[in-house]
Amino acid sequence: MFLINFVYAKAEETGSLESIFSKDYVFSILLIAAIVTAVFEVLTPGFGIFGIISIASFSAFFWGAIKMGNTNIFEISLFVIGLLLLGFEIMIPGFGVAGVSGIIAVSAGLVLSMRDIYFALFSLALALVIALVLGYGLVKRGIKSEAINRLRLFKESSSDKGYVSVKAAEVSPGDVLITKTPLKPTGYAILGDRKIEVVSNTGFIGKDESVVVVKISGARVYVENI
């Protein structure tokens, strides 16, 4: 919340918020803060302070852009649509068209909302570099995120916990499994005394439900409700 307090403190010094948002660097600071904290929020479990700061920073960014006449419903719509696409991407396995389209839409909405396009592109690139570097540091320190697990279709498993690879489990299409965890759409199912990572072909499937293996692609086991 430091950035929000900073903006209001500066506004008191200069007499108005409009005078603060007339400075391009203010938008740059808000943009960097919003993106970096958004990445931190994704990489950490639950919803916490990083999410609050990110929402506050994005809100201040667009409020200032509207006040200065830099943006309208088109840019805001691009940003919102991009967020929805990214949210949809997190809920489905892999990283595909929705994720790429979401990133492009969010980036376009942010860049077009700043007065100087070149400075906006520089600010966005700087924000992404900082976010990637800090995010990489978090991942290297062992931070785990359910959202990232869904994007990567990966969850660390070990034999001492009963988790086995697809090859070791020797599953095949037609095998019937019982879900150990909810499939959203990834999760775990039981085959005998073994737990196997599976992907639902039919969206959400609850825990302790019977599913059938319909396809195996590489290390991915796709299942459907019976």
Secondary structure as the mmCIF struct_conf table of DSSP 4:
data_model
#
loop_
_struct_conf.conf_type_id
_struct_conf.id
_struct_conf.beg_label_comp_id
_struct_conf.beg_label_asym_id
_struct_conf.beg_label_seq_id
_struct_conf.end_label_comp_id
_struct_conf.end_label_asym_id
_struct_conf.end_label_seq_id
HELX_RH_AL_P HELX_RH_AL_P1 PHE A 2 THR A 14
BEND BEND1 GLY A 15 GLY A 15
HELX_RH_AL_P HELX_RH_AL_P2 LEU A 17 PHE A 21
TURN_TY1_P TURN_TY1_P1 SER A 22 SER A 22
BEND BEND2 LYS A 23 LYS A 23
HELX_RH_AL_P HELX_RH_AL_P3 ASP A 24 LEU A 43
BEND BEND3 THR A 44 PHE A 47
HELX_RH_AL_P HELX_RH_AL_P4 ILE A 49 LYS A 67
TURN_TY1_P TURN_TY1_P2 MET A 68 GLY A 69
HELX_RH_AL_P HELX_RH_AL_P5 ILE A 73 MET A 91
BEND BEND4 ILE A 92 GLY A 94
HELX_RH_AL_P HELX_RH_AL_P6 VAL A 97 VAL A 111
TURN_TY1_P TURN_TY1_P3 LEU A 112 SER A 113
BEND BEND5 MET A 114 ARG A 115
HELX_RH_AL_P HELX_RH_AL_P7 ILE A 117 LYS A 140
TURN_TY1_P TURN_TY1_P4 ARG A 141 GLY A 142
HELX_RH_AL_P HELX_RH_AL_P8 GLU A 146 ARG A 152
TURN_TY1_P TURN_TY1_P5 LEU A 153 LEU A 153
HELX_RH_3T_P HELX_RH_3T_P1 SER A 159 LYS A 161
TURN_TY1_P TURN_TY1_P6 GLY A 162 GLY A 162
STRN STRN1 TYR A 163 TYR A 163
HELX_RH_AL_P HELX_RH_AL_P9 VAL A 166 ALA A 169
TURN_TY1_P TURN_TY1_P7 GLU A 170 GLU A 170
TURN_TY1_P TURN_TY1_P8 PRO A 173 GLY A 174
STRN STRN2 VAL A 176 THR A 179
BEND BEND6 LYS A 180 THR A 181
STRN STRN3 LEU A 183 LEU A 183
BEND BEND7 LYS A 184 PRO A 185
STRN STRN4 THR A 186 LEU A 191
TURN_TY1_P TURN_TY1_P9 GLY A 192 ASP A 193
STRN STRN5 ARG A 194 SER A 200
BEND BEND8 ASN A 201 GLY A 203
STRN STRN6 ILE A 205 ILE A 205
TURN_TY1_P TURN_TY1_P10 LYS A 207 ASP A 208
STRN STRN7 SER A 210 SER A 217
TURN_TY1_P TURN_TY1_P11 GLY A 218 ALA A 219
STRN STRN8 ARG A 220 ASN A 225
#
